[in-house]
Amino acid sequence: MDRTGRADRASSAERHSSDEALVHAVYSEHGRAMLVYATRLLDDRAAAEDVVQEALIRAWRNPDVLTNGRGSVRGWLLTVVRNIVIDRVRARDARPREVSADRMAPGGAGAGDRPPVTGDHADSVAAAVTVHAALGTLSTEHRAVLEQVYLHGRNLDEAAAVLGVPKGTVKSRSYYALRALRAAMERA
């Protein structure tokens, strides 16, 4: 039984080294063509090198394909490269793109490629609910002043004319309204 185990291990090691030699020979003969093809498909040399490596691993796992004498070895290898590229593109497109921290910073790398990352829609909804609740704590007069100045964009004279109060009253109400609003927001 011990001899059989050693014989199996020796046979496996011999087969492994012959398969490895076969893959080295395949790479020497077809590696450049595989890399050029993958680079052309991906337009990214580093990613193309990864694809070639994956294709060689598949060739190593299926050495019979390389030695069976049917069809072109290069054709099989380039088909494997194309399939790996297709799989990677599909996998990448199946999930949202990742955004690096430098893209989020203003003027970061590639800032002109896409608009900067902004807060989630939920953030703006939560902020609106908080502001609305805080506005509800203000008096009617204070809320009316803030509405005229900030929502309608009127200056102090225009707001005073619409509200029918003196300019100084609009000024003091807006000051106290903002102060009360800030306090209500801090409590929330």
C-alpha positions as CSV (number, residue, x, y, z in Angstrom):
1,M,0.0,0.0,0.0
2,D,2.9,2.4,0.8
3,R,4.5,1.7,-2.6
4,T,1.2,2.4,-4.4
5,G,0.9,5.8,-2.6
6,R,4.4,6.7,-3.6
7,A,3.9,5.6,-7.1
8,D,0.7,7.7,-7.4
9,R,2.5,10.8,-5.9
10,A,5.4,10.3,-8.3
11,S,3.0,9.9,-11.3
12,S,1.1,13.0,-10.2
13,A,4.2,15.1,-9.8
14,E,5.5,13.9,-13.2
15,R,2.2,14.8,-14.8
16,H,2.1,18.1,-13.1
17,S,5.6,19.1,-14.3
18,S,4.8,18.0,-17.8
19,D,1.6,20.1,-17.8
20,E,3.6,23.0,-16.4
21,A,6.2,22.6,-19.2
22,L,3.3,22.5,-21.7
23,V,1.9,25.7,-20.4
24,H,5.3,27.4,-20.5
25,A,5.6,26.3,-24.1
26,V,2.2,27.6,-24.9
27,Y,2.9,30.9,-23.3
28,S,6.2,31.2,-25.2
29,E,4.5,30.6,-28.5
30,H,1.1,32.3,-28.0
31,G,1.5,34.6,-25.0
32,R,2.2,37.8,-26.9
33,A,-0.7,37.3,-29.3
34,M,-3.0,36.7,-26.3
35,L,-1.8,39.8,-24.5
36,V,-2.2,42.0,-27.6
37,Y,-5.7,40.6,-28.2
38,A,-6.7,41.1,-24.5
39,T,-5.2,44.6,-24.5
40,R,-7.1,45.6,-27.6
41,L,-10.4,44.3,-26.1
42,L,-10.0,45.9,-22.7
43,D,-7.8,49.0,-23.5
44,D,-6.1,48.3,-20.2
45,R,-2.7,46.6,-20.2
46,A,-2.8,45.5,-16.5
47,A,-6.3,44.0,-16.9
48,A,-5.2,42.3,-20.1
49,E,-2.3,40.7,-18.2
50,D,-4.7,39.3,-15.7
51,V,-6.9,37.9,-18.4
52,V,-3.9,36.2,-20.1
53,Q,-2.9,34.7,-16.7
54,E,-6.4,33.4,-16.2
55,A,-6.5,31.9,-19.7
56,L,-3.2,30.1,-19.0
57,I,-4.6,28.7,-15.8
58,R,-7.5,27.4,-17.7
59,A,-5.1,25.9,-20.3
60,W,-3.1,24.3,-17.4
61,R,-6.3,22.8,-16.0
62,N,-7.3,21.4,-19.4
63,P,-4.0,20.2,-21.0
64,D,-5.8,17.7,-23.2
65,V,-7.2,20.6,-25.2
66,L,-3.7,21.7,-26.1
67,T,-2.5,18.2,-27.1
68,N,-5.5,16.6,-28.7
69,G,-4.5,17.7,-32.2
70,R,-8.0,19.0,-33.0
71,G,-8.3,22.6,-34.0
72,S,-5.9,25.5,-33.5
73,V,-4.4,25.9,-30.0
74,R,-4.1,29.7,-30.7
75,G,-7.8,29.8,-31.7
76,W,-8.8,28.0,-28.5
77,L,-6.6,30.4,-26.4
78,L,-8.0,33.5,-28.0
79,T,-11.5,32.2,-27.6
80,V,-10.8,31.7,-23.9
81,V,-9.4,35.2,-23.6
82,R,-12.5,36.7,-25.3
83,N,-14.8,34.7,-23.0
84,I,-12.9,35.9,-19.9
85,V,-13.1,39.5,-21.1
86,I,-16.9,39.1,-21.7
87,D,-17.4,37.6,-18.3
88,R,-15.5,40.4,-16.6
89,V,-17.4,43.1,-18.5
90,R,-20.7,41.5,-17.6
91,A,-19.7,41.1,-14.0
92,R,-18.6,44.8,-13.8
93,D,-21.8,46.0,-15.4
94,A,-24.0,43.8,-13.1
95,R,-23.1,46.0,-10.1
96,P,-22.8,49.7,-9.6
97,R,-19.4,51.2,-10.3
98,E,-17.2,51.8,-7.4
99,V,-16.1,55.4,-6.7
100,S,-12.7,56.0,-5.2
101,A,-12.1,58.6,-2.5
102,D,-10.1,60.8,-4.8
103,R,-13.0,61.0,-7.2
104,M,-15.2,62.3,-4.4
105,A,-12.9,65.2,-3.6
106,P,-13.4,68.3,-5.7
107,G,-10.8,68.4,-8.5
108,G,-9.9,64.8,-7.8
109,A,-8.5,62.4,-10.5
110,G,-11.1,62.1,-13.2
111,A,-13.3,64.8,-11.8
112,G,-14.3,65.9,-15.3
113,D,-15.4,62.3,-16.2
114,R,-18.4,62.2,-14.0
115,P,-20.3,64.6,-11.7
116,P,-19.1,64.6,-8.1
117,V,-20.7,62.2,-5.7
118,T,-23.5,63.9,-3.8
119,G,-25.5,62.7,-0.8
120,D,-28.1,60.1,-1.1
121,H,-31.7,61.1,-1.9
122,A,-32.7,59.9,1.6
123,D,-30.3,62.5,3.1
124,S,-32.2,65.3,1.4
125,V,-35.6,63.9,2.4
126,A,-34.5,63.5,6.1
127,A,-33.1,67.1,6.0
128,A,-36.4,68.4,4.6
129,V,-38.4,66.7,7.3
130,T,-36.1,68.1,10.0
131,V,-36.4,71.6,8.6
132,H,-40.1,71.4,8.2
133,A,-40.5,70.2,11.8
134,A,-38.3,73.0,13.0
135,L,-40.2,75.6,11.0
136,G,-43.4,74.3,12.7
137,T,-42.0,75.5,16.0
138,L,-41.7,79.1,14.9
139,S,-44.4,81.8,15.3
140,T,-46.5,82.7,12.3
141,E,-44.8,86.1,12.0
142,H,-41.3,84.6,12.1
143,R,-42.2,81.9,9.6
144,A,-43.7,84.5,7.2
145,V,-40.5,86.6,7.3
146,L,-38.3,83.6,6.5
147,E,-40.7,82.5,3.8
148,Q,-40.5,86.0,2.1
149,V,-36.7,86.4,2.4
150,Y,-35.5,82.8,1.8
151,L,-38.2,81.1,-0.2
152,H,-39.3,83.9,-2.4
153,G,-35.8,85.6,-2.5
154,R,-37.1,89.1,-1.6
155,N,-34.8,91.7,0.0
156,L,-35.8,93.5,3.3
157,D,-37.6,96.3,1.5
158,E,-39.7,94.0,-0.6
159,A,-40.5,91.6,2.3
160,A,-41.5,94.6,4.4
161,A,-43.9,95.8,1.6
162,V,-45.5,92.3,1.2
163,L,-45.9,91.8,4.9
164,G,-47.0,95.4,5.6
165,V,-44.5,95.9,8.4
166,P,-41.5,98.3,8.7
167,K,-38.1,97.2,7.3
168,G,-36.6,97.1,10.9
169,T,-39.3,94.7,12.0
170,V,-38.5,92.3,9.1
171,K,-34.8,92.5,10.0
172,S,-35.4,91.7,13.7
173,R,-37.9,89.0,13.0
174,S,-35.6,87.3,10.6
175,Y,-32.8,87.4,13.2
176,Y,-34.9,85.9,15.9
177,A,-36.5,83.4,13.5
178,L,-33.2,82.1,12.4
179,R,-32.0,81.9,16.0
180,A,-35.1,79.9,17.0
181,L,-34.8,77.7,13.9
182,R,-31.2,76.9,14.7
183,A,-32.1,76.0,18.3
184,A,-34.9,73.8,17.0
185,M,-32.6,72.1,14.5
186,E,-30.0,71.4,17.2
187,R,-32.7,69.8,19.4
188,A,-33.8,67.6,16.5
